[in-house]
Each structure stands twice: as structure tokens, then as C-alpha cells.
């Protein structure tokens, strides 16, 4: 698939995999709360990149990249909330925050 050659897709996919690994350790009562929300938000980033890449126009592609950026921002919020609630360690938050920041910069460069 052509989308696998898009660097920002690979980085955002990596972020999603990390989120899934980390949320396996969350309390069971959060399964339908934060776990569901952060997994949905993080997986929406690479999914929007893939869908946008399959569209026929640059305008449509950019619109999906903008949606991906919004989902990325939501992911970062849920990571911060998870840290503040004591579900993830500060070093895990910082590692994923840095990865998300890198993805955000890449998305911004494609949107402009």
C-alpha cells in the first residue's frame, strides 16, 4: 500500500501502537472511558492520513490531514489526563508527547 511510504503515517502508527500498549495497564473501570477515547483518537490520526491519501485531490487530502491533526491534539490531551490521574508515568507521557509533537510538525508541514 502506498500510504506506508508516507513518513508521518509511520510515526503516527507508531504512536497508536504505543498508546495501545500503555492503555493495557489502565484500570478496568477505564476501559469504556479514557482507554476507549485515547485509542480512538490515536488511531484516527493514521486512519485519516490513509483516507486522505486515497482521495483524488490535494484539497481533500489536506482536509483529512487537518482532521488527523485534531485527533492528535485530542490524543495529547488524554495522555496528559492519564498522567495527571496516575495511570501513566511522567517519562512515558514525555516520550509519547515528544512523538506526538514530531507527528504534529510533520502534519503541519504537509498542510501548509
C-alpha positions as CSV (number, residue, x, y, z in Angstrom):
1,X,0.0,0.0,0.0
2,X,1.3,3.4,-0.9
3,X,0.4,5.1,2.4
4,X,3.1,3.0,4.1
5,X,5.7,5.1,2.3
6,X,4.4,8.3,4.0
7,X,6.7,9.1,6.9
8,X,4.0,10.8,9.0
9,X,1.8,7.8,8.7
10,X,4.6,5.6,10.1
11,X,5.2,7.9,13.0
12,X,1.5,8.2,13.8
13,X,1.1,4.4,13.5
14,X,4.0,4.0,16.0
15,X,2.2,6.5,18.4
16,X,-1.0,4.4,18.1
17,X,0.8,1.2,18.9
18,X,2.4,2.8,21.9
19,X,-0.9,4.1,23.2
20,X,-2.5,0.6,22.8
21,X,0.4,-0.9,24.8
22,X,0.2,1.7,27.5
23,X,-3.5,1.5,28.0
24,X,-3.5,-2.2,28.5
25,X,-2.2,-1.4,32.0
26,X,-5.0,1.1,32.8
27,X,-7.7,0.2,35.5
28,X,-10.5,-1.9,34.1
29,X,-13.1,0.7,35.0
30,X,-11.5,3.0,32.4
31,X,-12.0,0.5,29.6
32,X,-15.0,2.4,28.3
33,X,-13.7,5.8,29.4
34,X,-10.2,7.1,28.8
35,X,-9.0,3.9,27.3
36,X,-11.7,3.9,24.6
37,X,-11.3,7.6,24.0
38,X,-7.5,7.7,23.7
39,X,-7.4,4.6,21.5
40,X,-10.0,6.1,19.2
41,X,-8.3,9.4,19.0
42,X,-4.8,8.0,18.4
43,X,-5.9,5.5,15.7
44,X,-7.8,8.3,14.0
45,X,-4.5,10.0,13.2
46,X,-3.0,7.4,10.8
47,X,-6.5,6.4,9.6
48,X,-7.2,10.0,8.4
49,X,-3.8,10.1,6.7
50,X,-4.6,6.9,4.9
51,X,-8.0,8.0,3.9
52,X,-6.8,11.4,2.7
53,X,-4.1,9.9,0.7
54,X,-6.6,7.8,-1.2
55,X,-8.6,10.9,-2.2
56,X,-8.3,12.4,-5.6
57,X,-7.4,16.0,-4.8
58,X,-4.9,17.8,-2.8
59,X,-7.7,19.9,-1.2
60,X,-9.4,16.7,0.1
61,X,-6.0,15.3,1.3
62,X,-5.3,18.4,3.3
63,X,-8.8,18.3,4.9
64,X,-8.1,14.8,6.2
65,X,-4.6,15.9,7.4
66,X,-6.4,18.7,9.3
67,X,-8.7,16.1,10.9
68,X,-5.7,14.0,11.8
69,X,-4.1,17.0,13.5
70,X,-7.3,17.5,15.5
71,X,-7.2,13.8,16.6
72,X,-3.6,14.2,17.5
73,X,-4.4,17.1,19.8
74,X,-7.1,15.1,21.4
75,X,-4.6,12.2,21.9
76,X,-2.2,14.5,23.7
77,X,-4.9,15.8,26.0
78,X,-5.9,12.2,27.0
79,X,-2.2,11.4,27.6
80,X,-1.9,14.4,29.9
81,X,-5.1,13.4,31.7
82,X,-3.9,9.9,32.1
83,X,-0.6,11.2,33.6
84,X,-2.5,13.5,36.0
85,X,-4.7,10.6,37.1
86,X,-1.6,8.5,37.8
87,X,-2.3,6.0,35.0
88,X,1.0,6.6,33.2
89,X,4.4,7.7,34.4
90,X,5.8,11.1,33.6
91,X,8.6,9.5,31.5
92,X,6.0,7.6,29.4
93,X,4.0,10.8,28.9
94,X,7.1,12.8,27.9
95,X,8.1,10.1,25.4
96,X,4.7,9.9,23.7
97,X,4.3,13.7,23.9
98,X,7.6,14.1,22.1
99,X,6.5,11.6,19.4
100,X,3.1,13.4,19.1
101,X,4.9,16.7,18.7
102,X,7.0,15.3,15.9
103,X,3.9,14.0,14.2
104,X,2.2,17.4,14.6
105,X,5.1,19.2,13.0
106,X,5.1,16.7,10.1
107,X,1.3,17.2,9.6
108,X,1.7,21.0,9.7
109,X,4.4,20.9,7.0
110,X,2.0,18.9,4.8
111,X,-1.0,21.1,5.5
112,X,0.7,24.4,4.6
